[in-house]
Amino acid sequence: MTTFSDIAPQLTHQEIELPSWAFGNSGTRFKVFAQAGVPRTPEEKIADAAKVHELTGLAPKVALHIPWDLVDDFDKLGAFAADHGVRLGTINTNTFQDDDYKLGSLTHPDAAVRRKAIDHMLRCVDIMDSTGSRDLKIWLADGTNYPGQDDTRSRQDRLAESLRVVYDRLSAEQRLVLEYKFFEPAFYHTDVPDWGTSYAHCAALGDRAKVCLDTGHHAPGTNIEFIVMQLLRLGKLGSFDFNSRFYADDDLIVGAADPFQLFRILYEVIRSGGYGANSDVAFMLDQCHNIEEKIPGQIRSVLNVQEMTARALLVDADALADAQTSGDVLAANQLMMDAFYTDVRSDLADWRASRGLPADPIAAYNASGYREQITADRVGGQQAGWGA
């Protein structure tokens, strides 16, 4: 039987990138909710992310979103991050908030609009050169709302041509990571709606093009862990965007809706070699906390991923393989359930304490005075939020 002490050394490999935009104001399609102490600048977002890492030891990188996090000097921003104990990570593109992109960006019928979107992405690669970032993440809102609105075959051709220009600009150490989402804001068809479409484009581009899997971007009933397995099997899983969903892309704290699904996903990640010192899969949160506080929400999220990773590591792989080989269906399932139902919270608290981290990061945050400090200091100016 696998015990926590057996798997504890493997927990040191875990890194979960935080999104800068998670610390800004967010909300629904109808209202963005303001909170006291919300960052006004990229530096303040990084400082908040650094507080999460300080208390959990799990989040050493901060992903940036361009133009939301655009600054004059990215070398200076990188130095600021280093001074706070974190690094700049993935650069996320934005071709969904400009009027020119109403009918698409990389797939737009107008070559001038496509060129504008491509130029934005090339500028993002320039930023990567300054920040030392490995991954350029692309999510497209491109699609149509009505049959006949545009020729879907032509849009795929335009997408392939546009992505090729961006991919060819990357250095040998950089990657293009293509995200998918099956609907919203395009409701008749989306140009990159599923893992297969993303995979097809990435396979055509080359080895440094990978698929980004967002756990909130699937239709109800989708077996996400199967997709995880298949992309790892094909060598094309580049990154995770963790969040949680009850209905669609809810952007809730990861594991909130279905902790067992998160466990199953992480089991497949581990079983297929996507976790550990030799893995190049990037793990990131992508969630905007609408009603809860930003920093505690991020702390809770990374702790949820850590907890389910520990449970997934507890699966007795040898015993499971024996049960599967012998066709013992109930024994195989019981081994999975035994690991899932193992309460590792106190073990993780002790493990954190042994590494000089707070046993209870949420309680440590509440007692730190940081909330009161940023509430007092961040008065005036424009708070960061969707679109800023």
C-alpha positions in Angstrom: 0.0 0.0 0.0 1.3 3.4 -1.0 1.6 5.9 1.9 2.0 9.7 2.1 5.6 9.3 3.1 6.2 7.3 -0.1 4.8 10.1 -2.3 5.9 13.2 -0.4 9.2 13.6 -2.3 7.2 13.9 -5.6 5.3 16.9 -4.3 8.4 19.0 -4.5 8.0 19.0 -8.3 4.7 20.8 -8.3 4.5 24.3 -9.8 1.2 26.1 -10.6 1.4 29.3 -12.5 -0.9 32.1 -11.5 -2.7 34.4 -13.9 -2.2 38.1 -13.3 -5.8 38.8 -14.3 -7.1 36.7 -11.5 -6.2 39.5 -9.1 -8.2 42.1 -10.9 -11.9 42.9 -10.6 -14.1 40.4 -12.5 -17.8 39.4 -12.7 -20.5 38.1 -15.0 -21.5 39.3 -18.4 -23.8 41.8 -16.6 -21.6 43.3 -13.9 -18.0 43.5 -12.9 -17.7 43.6 -9.1 -15.2 45.9 -7.5 -13.2 44.9 -4.3 -11.1 47.0 -2.0 -7.3 46.6 -2.4 -7.5 45.3 -6.0 -4.2 45.9 -8.0 -4.0 48.9 -10.3 -0.7 47.9 -12.1 1.1 44.8 -13.3 3.5 45.3 -10.4 0.7 45.1 -7.8 -0.7 42.0 -9.5 2.7 40.4 -9.3 3.0 41.4 -5.6 -0.3 39.7 -4.8 0.7 36.5 -6.8 4.0 36.5 -4.8 2.0 36.5 -1.6 0.3 33.3 -2.7 3.6 31.7 -3.5 5.1 32.9 -0.2 2.4 31.1 1.8 2.0 28.0 -0.3 5.3 27.4 -2.1 3.3 26.3 -5.1 3.2 29.3 -7.4 6.6 30.6 -8.5 5.5 32.0 -11.9 3.0 34.7 -12.9 1.4 34.6 -16.4 0.9 37.9 -18.1 -1.9 39.0 -20.5 -1.1 41.5 -23.2 -2.2 44.3 -23.5 -3.6 44.1 -19.9 -0.1 43.9 -18.5 1.7 46.0 -21.0 4.6 48.1 -19.5 7.4 50.2 -21.0 10.2 48.0 -19.6 9.7 44.3 -19.3 13.2 43.8 -18.1 12.4 46.0 -15.2 9.1 44.1 -14.6 11.0 40.9 -14.5 13.4 42.3 -11.9 10.5 43.4 -9.9 9.1 39.9 -10.0 12.4 38.4 -9.0 12.7 40.8 -6.0 9.3 39.4 -4.9 10.4 35.8 -5.2 8.6 34.9 -8.4 9.2 34.8 -12.2 7.3 35.9 -15.2 5.8 33.0 -17.1 3.4 32.5 -20.0 2.5 35.4 -22.3 -1.2 35.3 -23.2 -2.4 37.1 -26.3 -5.6 39.1 -26.6 -7.4 39.3 -30.0 -11.0 39.4 -28.6 -11.5 42.9 -27.2 -11.0 45.2 -30.2 -13.9 46.2 -32.5 -11.9 45.1 -35.5 -12.2 41.5 -34.2 -16.0 41.3 -34.2 -15.9 38.9 -37.1 -12.7 37.1 -36.1 -9.0 37.8 -35.7 -6.7 35.1 -37.2 -9.6 33.8 -39.2 -11.1 37.2 -40.3 -12.1 37.5 -44.0 -10.2 40.8 -44.2 -6.4 40.2 -44.6 -5.7 43.6 -42.9 -7.5 42.5 -39.7 -5.6 39.2 -39.8 -2.4 41.1 -40.1 -3.3 43.2 -37.2 -3.9 40.1 -35.0 -0.6 38.5 -36.3 1.3 41.6 -35.5 -0.1 41.6 -32.0 1.1 38.1 -31.5 4.5 38.9 -32.9 4.8 41.7 -30.4 4.0 39.2 -27.7 6.9 37.1 -28.8 9.1 40.1 -28.6 7.9 40.4 -25.0 8.8 36.8 -24.4 12.3 37.5 -25.6 12.5 40.1 -22.8 10.9 38.1 -20.0 12.5 34.8 -20.8 9.0 33.2 -21.2 8.8 29.8 -22.9 5.1 29.8 -23.9 2.9 32.0 -26.1 -0.7 31.0 -25.3 -3.3 31.7 -27.9 -7.1 31.6 -27.2 -9.3 32.8 -30.0 -12.9 34.0 -29.7 -13.1 33.5 -33.5 -16.2 31.8 -34.9 -19.7 32.6 -36.3 -23.2 32.9 -34.8 -25.3 32.0 -37.9 -25.2 29.4 -40.7 -23.8 30.9 -43.8 -22.2 33.8 -42.0 -18.8 32.8 -43.3 -17.2 29.8 -45.0 -15.9 27.5 -42.3 -13.4 25.8 -44.5 -11.8 29.1 -45.5 -11.6 30.2 -41.9 -9.6 27.1 -41.1 -7.2 27.8 -44.0 -6.8 31.4 -42.8 -6.1 30.2 -39.3 -3.4 27.7 -40.4 -1.7 30.5 -42.5 -1.8 33.0 -39.6 -0.5 30.5 -37.0 2.3 29.6 -39.3 3.6 33.2 -39.4 3.5 33.3 -35.6 5.1 29.9 -35.1 7.9 30.7 -37.5 8.8 33.7 -35.3 9.4 31.7 -32.2 12.9 30.9 -31.0 14.1 27.3 -30.6 13.3 27.5 -26.8 9.8 28.9 -27.2 6.5 27.2 -27.8 3.1 28.1 -29.2 0.2 26.8 -27.1 -3.2 26.7 -28.7 -6.2 26.7 -26.4 -9.7 25.5 -27.4 -13.2 26.2 -26.3 -16.4 24.7 -27.7 -18.5 27.8 -27.6 -18.7 31.4 -26.4 -18.8 34.0 -27.7 -19.3 32.2 -31.0 -22.5 30.2 -30.8 -23.0 28.5 -34.2 -19.4 27.4 -34.6 -16.1 28.2 -33.0 -12.9 28.0 -35.1 -11.0 26.1 -32.4 -13.8 24.3 -30.6 -12.1 21.1 -29.4 -8.8 19.3 -28.7 -8.9 17.6 -32.1 -8.9 20.9 -34.0 -6.2 22.3 -31.8 -4.2 19.1 -32.2 -4.5 19.2 -36.0 -3.2 22.7 -36.2 -0.4 22.1 -33.7 0.7 18.9 -35.5 0.9 20.7 -38.8 3.0 23.5 -37.2 5.7 21.4 -35.6 7.1 20.0 -32.4 7.0 23.3 -30.6 3.3 23.8 -31.0 1.2 22.2 -28.2 -2.4 22.0 -27.1 -3.7 23.9 -24.0 -6.5 22.1 -22.2 -8.7 24.3 -20.1 -10.7 22.1 -17.7 -13.8 24.4 -18.0 -13.9 24.3 -21.8 -15.9 21.1 -22.5 -19.4 20.1 -23.0 -21.3 18.3 -20.1 -20.4 14.7 -19.9 -17.0 15.0 -21.7 -14.4 12.6 -20.4 -11.6 15.2 -19.9 -9.2 12.7 -18.4 -9.4 10.7 -21.7 -8.4 13.8 -23.6 -5.5 14.3 -21.2 -4.3 10.8 -21.7 -4.5 11.0 -25.5 -2.7 14.4 -25.7 0.1 13.1 -23.5 0.2 9.9 -25.5 0.7 12.0 -28.6 3.2 14.3 -27.0 1.0 17.3 -27.6 -0.2 18.4 -24.2 1.5 21.7 -23.6 -0.4 23.2 -20.7 -3.4 23.0 -18.4 -5.6 25.9 -17.5 -7.3 24.8 -14.2 -10.7 26.0 -13.2 -14.0 24.4 -12.4 -17.4 24.2 -14.1 -20.9 23.3 -13.2 -22.4 24.3 -16.6 -19.8 25.9 -18.9 -16.7 28.0 -18.5 -17.7 29.0 -15.0 -14.2 30.2 -14.0 -14.7 28.8 -10.4 -12.1 27.6 -8.0 -10.6 24.4 -9.4 -12.2 21.3 -7.8 -15.2 23.2 -6.6 -17.7 21.4 -8.8 -16.3 17.9 -9.0 -13.2 17.1 -6.9 -13.3 13.5 -8.2 -12.9 14.7 -11.8 -9.9 16.7 -10.8 -8.5 13.6 -9.1 -9.1 11.5 -12.2 -7.5 14.1 -14.4 -4.4 14.3 -12.3 -4.1 10.6 -12.1 -3.9 10.4 -15.9 -1.4 13.3 -15.9 0.8 11.3 -13.5 0.2 7.9 -15.2 1.1 9.3 -18.6 4.3 11.1 -17.5 2.9 14.6 -17.5 4.0 15.3 -13.9 7.4 15.4 -12.4 10.9 16.8 -12.9 11.1 15.6 -16.5 7.7 16.9 -17.7 7.3 20.0 -19.8 3.6 20.3 -19.2 2.8 23.7 -17.7 0.1 23.9 -15.0 -1.7 27.2 -14.6 -4.9 28.5 -13.0 -7.3 30.4 -15.3 -10.1 31.6 -13.1 -11.6 34.9 -12.2 -13.0 35.0 -8.7 -16.2 37.0 -8.9 -17.5 37.1 -5.4 -14.7 35.8 -3.2 -11.5 37.6 -2.3 -8.8 37.3 -5.0 -5.8 36.2 -3.0 -7.5 33.6 -0.7 -9.3 32.3 -3.8 -6.0 31.7 -5.5 -4.5 30.1 -2.3 -7.5 27.7 -2.1 -7.2 26.8 -5.8 -3.5 25.8 -5.7 -4.1 23.9 -2.4 -6.9 22.0 -4.1 -4.6 21.0 -7.0 -1.9 20.0 -4.5 -4.4 17.9 -2.5 -5.7 16.0 -5.5 -2.2 15.5 -6.8 -1.3 13.9 -3.6 -4.3 11.6 -3.7 -3.6 10.7 -7.3 0.0 9.8 -6.4 -1.4 7.4 -3.7 -2.9 5.1 -6.3 -1.1 1.8 -6.0 0.0 1.5 -9.6 1.3 -2.0 -9.4 -1.8 -3.3 -7.7 -4.0 -1.5 -10.2 -2.1 -3.0 -13.2 -2.5 -6.5 -11.7 -6.3 -5.9 -11.2 -6.6 -4.6 -14.7 -4.7 -7.4 -16.3 -6.7 -10.0 -14.4 -10.0 -8.3 -15.3 -10.9 -7.7 -11.7 -13.1 -4.7 -12.3 -14.2 -4.1 -8.7 -10.7 -4.4 -7.3 -9.4 -1.9 -9.9 -12.1 0.6 -9.1 -11.7 0.1 -5.4 -8.0 1.0 -5.7 -8.9 4.3 -7.3 -11.6 5.0 -4.8 -9.3 4.2 -1.8 -6.8 6.8 -3.0 -9.5 9.4 -3.7 -11.1 9.0 -0.3 -7.7 9.2 1.6 -7.7 12.4 3.6 -4.3 13.9 3.1 -5.0 17.4 4.5 -3.2 16.9 7.8 -0.3 15.2 6.1 0.0 18.1 3.7 -0.1 20.6 6.5 2.8 18.8 8.3 4.7 18.6 5.0 4.3 22.3 4.5 5.5 23.0 8.0 8.5 20.8 7.5 9.5 23.1 4.5 9.1 26.3 6.5 5.7 27.1 5.0 2.5 27.8 7.0 0.6 24.7 7.8 -2.6 26.6 7.1 -1.9 29.1 4.3 -5.4 30.7 4.5 -5.1 31.3 8.2 -1.6 32.7 7.7 -2.9 35.1 5.1 -5.7 36.2 7.4 -3.2 36.9 10.1 -0.6 38.5 7.9 -2.0 42.0 7.7 -1.5 42.0 3.9 -5.2 42.4 3.2 -5.4 45.5 5.4 -2.1 46.9 4.0 -3.3 46.7 0.3 -6.7 48.0 1.2 -5.1 51.1 2.8 -2.4 51.6 0.2 -4.3 51.0 -3.0 -6.6 54.0 -2.9 -7.1 56.0 -6.1 -6.1 55.2 -9.6 -7.9 52.7 -11.8 -8.3 49.2 -10.5 -7.3 46.4 -12.8 -10.1 44.3 -14.2 -11.4 42.7 -17.4 -10.0 44.7 -20.2 -7.3 46.4 -18.1 
